Amino acid sequence: MHAESTITERKAAALAAFKDLARDPGVPKPDPILVVDNVVRRFGGLTAVEVDHVEVQRGSITALIGPNGAGKTTFFNQLTGFDTADSGSWTFNGRAMNGVPAHRVARSGMVRTFQLTKALSRLTVLENMRLGAQQQKGETFWRALIPGSWRGQENEITERAEELLARFKLDTKRDDFAGSLSGGQRKLLEMARALMVQPELVMLDEPMAGVNPALTQSLLGHVKDLRDQGMTVLFVEHDMDMVRDISDWVIVMAQGAVIAEGPPSTIMSDERVIDAYLGAHHDAPLSEGELEAQLHEAEAALDAEIEGETQK
Ligand SMILES: Nc1ncnc2c1ncn2[C@@H]1O[C@H](COP(=O)(O)OP(=O)(O)OP(=O)(O)O)[C@@H](O)[C@H]1O
């Protein structure tokens, strides 16, 4: 059984690991775009988020993983101004962001994707893209859809939307209702919509959920493209193959707290991570093969659960 370590020890270990990585030629030096300290969000007696310290490095693809109910979405909501933290502080590009409303957060260059809700499904693909641009201005929902309300900006916005739709191979769907898109196309639209504001940090909420395997590679390619174009990506995901394939760094949450972080190669066989997914503690140390097998089992269970959710 691994020795219990304090949060401070874990933080020191994670930082040391990152510094080791930074010594390798070709690996960028730590340059955090997002720094989070002591963020707490409680719902009644439940502490949904209690994160003492997290950094997201500029130009990286960072995965935020953890079992259901770990607090990942709640944490995303705090950072992006969609919910108010009980306490804590965070900076984006060195600017304090706590208490900043969602549209200002987006305008500052930190944008999250949203699952296509029922209301958004009834709008066309192009209208969804316009709403993405509207996020930047903090205009009311409907104003973004009224022709003429954008005046000088309207052509510019349509042009950018069309460019992005072509890049994500959704241009032929421009006037279709978003609700008619397949699971994978919806995810592409969510990503394209977020890019309407030309963000520096893109936060993706389960980009692989409900995506047909045929579109998986294309989606992974688009996420890597964001990094290649100089953006930073932070994503919440249950699909461990995606996490392993594209992440530079993985942060693991359980019961509201960050319990481990590191490169995917080491984090996937970290006993604390396995324990968190299984909700169990091991008395005897497991071999690497056993750890890997247990993680796969936990992944399969999660996949089945997500499959059930998306078919509801
Ligand atoms: N608005 C709310 N009111 C009360 N409890 C909430 C609220 N939002 C989240 N919670 C609770 O906070 C905890 C964390 O939930 P959250 O959705 O952030 O987890 P998650 O890691 O995103 O889970 P999943 O992977 O299943 O989406 C859960 O116990 C959840 O029930």
The ligand as a Gaussian input file, in Angstrom:
#p B3LYP/6-31G(d) Opt

LIG

0 1
 N      -25.794000      22.556000      -8.705000
 C      -25.495000      21.570000      -7.864000
 N      -26.177000      21.396000      -6.724000
 C      -25.866000      20.407000      -5.867000
 N      -24.864000      19.521000      -6.060000
 C      -24.150000      19.635000      -7.180000
 C      -24.418000      20.653000      -8.152000
 N      -23.530000      20.511000      -9.177000
 C      -22.742000      19.466000      -8.863000
 N      -23.112000      18.936000      -7.665000
 C      -22.468000      17.797000      -6.991000
 O      -21.072000      18.081000      -6.942000
 C      -20.321000      16.889000      -7.137000
 C      -19.369000      17.075000      -8.303000
 O      -20.129000      17.045000      -9.506000
 P      -19.505000      17.323000     -10.936000
 O      -20.616000      17.246000     -11.922000
 O      -18.689000      18.550000     -10.908000
 O      -18.548000      16.060000     -11.118000
 P      -17.828000      15.534000     -12.437000
 O      -16.464000      15.134000     -12.029000
 O      -17.946000      16.534000     -13.518000
 O      -18.679000      14.248000     -12.780000
 P      -19.021000      13.572000     -14.208000
 O      -17.744000      12.994000     -14.703000
 O      -20.019000      12.539000     -13.839000
 O      -19.570000      14.658000     -15.089000
 C      -21.320000      15.756000      -7.337000
 O      -21.516000      15.105000      -6.101000
 C      -22.571000      16.488000      -7.770000
 O      -23.727000      15.768000      -7.404000

